[in-house]
């Protein structure tokens, strides 16, 4: 299996996308109009917020893997210039587009009050530091999921710093993975300090005061440090997978199914609590849920049967446009609520048929926009950035050859 087409990666990405969108759709129907089994189903779908955790595990896994490959081969760390170019090209165009469109629509079409705080939040989003404070945690109104992008970018920055420690030590093989485990534990310890000492004040600390008040509810349990711990667990999974990559066996199919079982166990154990704060108050039942996802990612590349089910064209397509779906679907939901159907809010819909049609239209619109955004906006920028990777820096070109 090639390094850039690992079995299981597209499956996890597509599943995480479905989980997140499904959770937001499920939030819009009032449970009182559902039968008992429907209420239970709704609660389980609302647990789709765990998809955010799956995205962080997957990102850590994919981004750390080239570093582990280089370490085991006795090579230096991969180029941080290439690393930064690829991350910026993949994330920033789609993020900036959704951020800016949401910002402009918020105070024009959607009539949200325009003030200095709204501008400050937007600028913090542009500068990729919105995740550092509750005031800017949600960088725009009407597109709540954009909060996670700042945390992910912080994780992008912390990953090579932690791996530099691993490369600096004269350790290889499984021992080097133990060093990364120490980095993971350090991140969990930092999260404990954040929870202890960075509690927001109680003034307007409630979802009744909008996204800013809600951010004060979430923080500091939701923090960039805590999500780096989730990300770092994915990076550890990559280190394990690289050591196992040469093997192929049905035993790995069993291990992947065990990972699915852990994910299901996490859902069943915590289905009544969408935040499901776990170790160090990290959301999404950490580390149980993240371990389940990590086990799937470790095992599927070496599995024999399951990749025939997970590596399909529809899964690959959904994975390809999943980022666009993630950053656009909630904005469309909020536009429906503000402009057309005011009760299309949290537990607001009592007409199941109308809820179903509105939700289907929103999802289809998000898929269409995400597809157009990827193929006509994001993909060209990605290809352009890949071209930059092959151009050596001018200073280096004058001094010595630069390997490609």
N, C-alpha and C positions, 0 to 999 in steps of 0.2 A: 504494500500500500504506500503510495507516495506521501511525502511529508505534507503536501498542501491539499490532499484529498483524503483525510483520515475518515475511515468508517465511523459513523456515530455522531460526528460533529454536526452535519446538516440535520440529522434527526433531532438532536438536542435543541438546536437553534429553532427549527420549525416548531417543535413541541412547546418550547418556551414562549414563542410568539403566540401560538394558539391559546396557551394558558393565560397570558396577560390580557389579550383581547377578550377572551371568554370571561375573565373575572370582571372586567369593566362592563360587559354586556349584562352579566348576571346581577350586578349592583343596581340596575335600573328598574327592575321589576319588584313590586311590593310583595313580600312573602305572604301576606295575609290573603292574597288571591290564589295561592298555590295550595294543592293538597299536601299532606304530610310528606309524601315521597318527593314532591316537587321542592319543598322547602329544604330537605336534606340535599337534594341535587344542587339547588342554588348555592347552599353553603359550600359544597365541595367545589363548584365552579369558581366561587369567590376566592378559594384557596389558590386559584391560578396566579395570584400575585407572587407566588413562589417562583413563577417563571423568571422574575427579575433575578432571583438568586441563581437560577440555572444559567442565565446569561453571564453572570459574573464568573461562575465556575468554568464555563466554556471559554470565555475570553482568557482567563488565566492559563488554562490548558493549552490553547492554541498559540498564545504569544510566548509562553515559556518554553515550548517544545524545541524550537531551533537552538535555544541556549543550552538545553540539556544535551542535544545531539552534538553540539560543538564541544561541550565539556568532556563528554565521553570519548570523543575523537582526539582529545588533547589539543584542540584548536583554541585560539583566543575567542573572547566574546564576539558574537555577531555585531556587525556595524550598528551603532546606535543611530547614526544618520539614516540608514535604511529603515531601521525600526520606527523612528519618529516620522519619516516620510509616509510609510505605509499606514501608520495609525491615523495621521492627520488626513490623508487622502480618503481613507475609508469612513471616518467618523465625521469630520468637520463639515464637509459640504452639505450632507443631508441634515445634520444637526443645525447648522447656521441657517439653512433655508427654512426649516420648520420653526426655529426660534424667532426669526425675523417676521415671518408671515403671521405667527401667533401674536407677536408683540403689536404689529400694526393693526391687525383685526381686533385686538382686545380693546383699544380705545377709539376705533372707528366704527366698524359694523356692529360690534358687540357692546359698545357703549360702556366699557369699564372706565372708571375715573382715571384720567391721565394726571400723574403727579410725579414728584421726584423719586419716590420709592419705586414706582413702576419702571422708571428709566434706570435706576440703580440696579434693580434686579436683572434687567435686560443686559446692561453693560457687564455685570458679573458673569452672566451666562456667556457673553461673547469672549470674555477674558478667561473662561474656564475655571473660575474660582467660586461659582455660586454655591458649591457644597460646603463651604467653610463657615457659613453662618445661617441661622434660621431665617433671617430677614430675606435672604436671597436664595434659599434652598429651592424654592420653585421660581425659576428665572422668569417665567411668564405666566399670565393667567390663561386659563382655558386649555392648557396642554400640560397637565400634571406630570405625565411620564418623563418629561424632559429633565426632571430632577436627577434621575439616575445617571445621566450622561456625565455630569461633573464628577460624580464618585468614580465612574469608570475611568475617566481621564486621569484622575489622581492615582488610581491603581496602575495605569500605564506608566506613570512617572516613577512610582515606587518599585515596580517590578525589577528594572535593570539595576536599581540601587541595591536591592537585596541580593540579586544574583551576582553582582560584582563581588560581594563578600564570599560567595561560594567559589567563584573563580579565583579569588585571591588566596584561598587556602590550598595546600598541596593534597587535596583529597579528591578521590574519584569514586565511581561506582555508587553503591548504596550508601556509603558513609556521607557522600556529598548531599544526598537526599535528607539525611538526618540534620545537616546544617540548615537546609531550607525549612525543615520542620521547626527548628529553633526560631527562624524568622517568622514563621506562622504563629508560633506561640507568643513571640514578642508583639505581634500585631494584636493578638487577643488581649495581652496584658495592657497594651496601650488603649484598647477599647474600654477596659475596666476603669482606667484612669479618666477617660473622657466621660463615661457615665457617672463617675463619682464627682467630678469637679467642674463639669461644663453644663450643668443643668440650666436651661433658660428660666427666667423669672415667670411668675404665674400671671402676669398682666396679659389679658386677651389670649391666654394659652388654651385655645379651644377651636375646633373646626367651625364653630359658630361665627368665627371672625375670619373666615376664608382661608386661603392657602397659607398666608403668613401665620395666622393663628394655628393652623394645622401643622405647620412645620415645627412650631414650638412644642406641639404634642409629640411629634415623632422624634425630635432631637432631645438628647444626644444618643438615644438607642440607635436611631438611624444616623450613621456618621460615615465619613469617608474612610476612617480607620477601620471600622467594623466591616465595611464592604471590601476593604483590601484583604481582610482575613478570609473572606469567602473566595475572593480572587486568588489568594495565595494557596488555598487548598486545591484549586484547579491547577495551579502551577505545579504543586506537588504531584498531582495525578499525572501530569505530563512527564515528570521525571520518572515515575514508576512505569508509565507506558513505554517510554524509550528503552527501558531495560528489558521489557517483555516483547518488544516489537518483532523480534525474529521468530517468535513462537506462533503456531497455529494449532488450535485444538478445540474440540467441542466443550472442553472445560471452561473456555472463555465465554461460550454461549451461556453456560450456567452462571458464571460470574456476572455477566451483563443482566441476566434475568434477576439475579440477586440484587443488583443495583436498582432495577425497576421495583422489586419488592420493598426495598428500603424507602424509595420515594413514596410508594403507596402507603406504607406503614406511617410515614411522616404525615401524610394527608389525613389518614384515619385517626391518628393520635391527636391532631391539632385542628381538625376541620372546623371547629367552632370559633377559631381565632385567626383572622387573616394575617395579623402581624406575627404571631407565634414566636415571640422572643425566646431565643435559646441561650446558649453559652455566652456569657458576657453581654447579655441582652441584645445580641445580634439577631436581626429579624430572620424570619423564614426557617424556624426550627433548626438553627445552626448548632452543631455541624451535621446533624443526622441527614437532613435533606441534601445538603451539599455533598456528603459522602456517597449517598446513593447516586447522584448525578456523576460524581467523579468515577465511581466504579463502572458505570455504563461506558464512560469515555475511555477508561483504561482497557476494558475488556473487548469492546466491539471491533477494534482494528485487528485483533487476533482471533476473533470468532469465526466460525465456519458457516453456520446456517443463518443467523440473524441478519448479517449484512445484506442478504438477498431481499429482506423485507424493509430494511431501513434506507438502503441506497437506491432510491428510485427517483425518476425524473420529477414527479410532483413535489417530493420532499426537498429535492435540490432547488427547485424553483422557489418554493416558499421560503426556504432558508436564505436564498439570494436576496429576496425583497423584504425580508423580515424586519430589517432596521427601519425601512420606510414605513411599514405598517405600524411599527411600534411608535414612531414619532408623530404620525398623522392621525391615527384612529380616534384618539381622545378629543382632539380638536374638533373633529367632525361631530362627535357625540355632543359636545358642548354647543356647537353651532345649532344643532337640531333643538337642543333645550332652550337656548336663548331666543332663537329666531322663529321657531315653529311650535314646539310642544313643551311648555314650561314644566310639566310634570315628568319629563324624561330626565330625571335626576336620581339621586341615590334613593332607592326603594320607593320611587315616585309613581311608576306606571301601574295602573290597575286594569288596564285593557291588555290582556295577554296577546291578542292578535296584533294590535297596533304596535305593541312593544316588539314583537317578532319582526314585523315588516320594517320598522324604523331601524332596528339593530342590523338586519340583513342589508339594508341600503347603506348604512354607515360602513359596515365591513367591506362591502363591494367597492364603495368609493375609496376606502383606504387602500385596498389592493390595487385598484386602478392607478391611483396617484403614486403609490409606492413603486409600481412597475415603471411608470413613466419617469419618475425621479431617478430610479436606478439606471435605466438604459440610456436616458438622454442627458442626465446631469451627473450622477455619481460615477458611473462606469467610465465615462470619458476622462474625468479627473483622475481616477485610479490609474488608467492607462498612461496618462500624462506623467503622473508621479513615478510610475515604474520606469518610464524613460529617464527620469532624473537620476534614478538609482544607478543607471549605467554610465552616467557622466561623472568622471572623477572630479573632486574639488580642484580648482585651479592651482592652489598652492601645492597640493600634493602632486598634481600632474607635472609641475616644474621640477620637483625634487626626485621623485621616484615613481615607478609604475604602481598603479593601484589595482589590486586584483578585482575581478568582476565576480 
